[in-house]
């Protein structure tokens, strides 16, 4: 039997459990591997027919009663009618092979103390897969279940294969022995407030007052009030935390903790990357917020708005300061796009810009990740900050991206300053058997490496995989397929950790997959993350194709069973992204800040708190914006 393509329905979600630390949770759907069949089987060929030889003309004609007419010409059999899948479901166009990884729970090693082991995993010499209790040994030889390489195993490796959970699933945490020099005091981290004080910050907005009379406040006044509240909150909750202030307009001023002489960068220094980094990283911040609260508050009160916006240079200076303390945060607040200095983008459209501007922000974001620094970006409603570009700083480093108003800026800044980094330098490696590939990551390898960087609570990533056509029949002969997740990271106290989770998943054909049994909590989040990423990369047409396939799947599920309340959220997400993608043309239009904000929220979508979290409710509100507000004309 021939197959058009194959699918292994995994929807595998390594997740955390309260009692055992981490377990692999099965959702309410067919957790199996599926192979889509063609619409009908190909019928067997007709047997050959023997044609009579022509009668020689010299022979007499036979009697009329025995005369046979000449055989009819050969004809093809009628086409086989299309066959639907069982349970009344049609063919699934969307790829439902998705692995969902709750990284925020998996890097929390405190909740999985029983899984810790002070040794290093035994790795395959070819693909670096780790030996687990699911592996099979024969005469001290481990034939890797992912690549087939033969590896010698000692007595320690034998104990791994007969450990708890052998043959079911494996979850191990490896903590290599470390010296005391690697330990870091968590209070040594730094919070840097990087604030825009350009001339546009004088714009006022009407706000309610206690007296009932209308009152107008400028954006800078809103920022000043928000910063004073954030400083007060840090003083109460983290008095030993270091806090620094950086402002920017047509120059960058580094106030540090408010007790030293400010450092000013202007003119040529605003475009000298190395000079900004060296000067800022060398600026000393010796005191904590308990000692510098009053000077910092006074610096904030004295701020005045004027000048242009050298946003990129200020962001670079802030990251350089924070890079001395892994686990630090930079909170960037602005109301306009950078128009001077590094990262200038005044006349550059978002989706068709020159490579220089995006390169600067990508480079800065990557350097922040390497230094364990999280950047959060706050922009004001109704402004154009080119959030599609500067939002990369937060998206890559794991920070917040929010469009704020005078009334909400204080809450958002305080929340961003209180976020705790669970781990830094996080990388995830997903291994599958040879013949499996990852369509949107690596189409030539069965091993995928994803660099995540900094991780905060609630981070979830999804990965889609598929089976190469030539391996379809091979996999159908097997009952299960192995998958392995390897997480490497550093904890807040700089302890290096490797976590390895392995599990086997059953294999089945597509005819046994009923669309109504699929879990939209996984597939909906994956659609949001994938299509938002494709759009931000400029691959709009591919995003449109994926959205159409998931729209059809969502409609198919709704016909076979009632859509749950939380699943309706994913339908709203799909509709909103479809509206944005359908109205983007790279030649004439660019993403507005509002549309970019929605896209970045989609990239951070999570199924764990889809129905009740404050973040999800905010996303739902943002998905209800009008069509004309999502895309701006150039």
Secondary structure, DSSP 8 states (H G I E B T S, - for coil): --BS-B-----EEEEEETTTEEEEE--SS--EE---B-SS----------------TTS----GGG-------------------GGG-----S---EEEE-HHHHT-GGGGGGGEESS---B-TTT--B--TT--EETTEEE-TTT--EEE--HHHHHHHTSTTTTTEEEEEE-----GGG---GGG-EEEEEEE-SGGGG-EEEE--TTSS-EEEEHHHHHHHHHHHHHHHHHHH-TT-EEEEEEESSSEEEEETTTS--EEE-GGGGG-HHHHHHHHHTS-----HHHHHHHHHHHHHT----S---HHHHHHHHHHHHTTSTT-EEEEEESS---SSTT--TT--STT--HHHHHHHHHHHHHHHHTT-EEEEEEETT----HHHHHHHHHHHT--EEEE-TTTHHHHHHHHHH--EEEEEEEEEEEE-TTEEBTTTBTT-SEEEEEEEEEETT--EEEE-EE-GGGHHHHHT-SEEEEEEEEEEEETT--EEEEEEEEEEEE--GGG--GGGS-HHHHHHHHHHHHHHHHHTT-HHHHHHHHHHHHHHHHHHHHHS---HHHHHHHHHHHHHHHHHHT--TTTEEE-HHHHHHHHHHHT--STTTTT-HHHHHHHHHTTS-HHHHEEE-
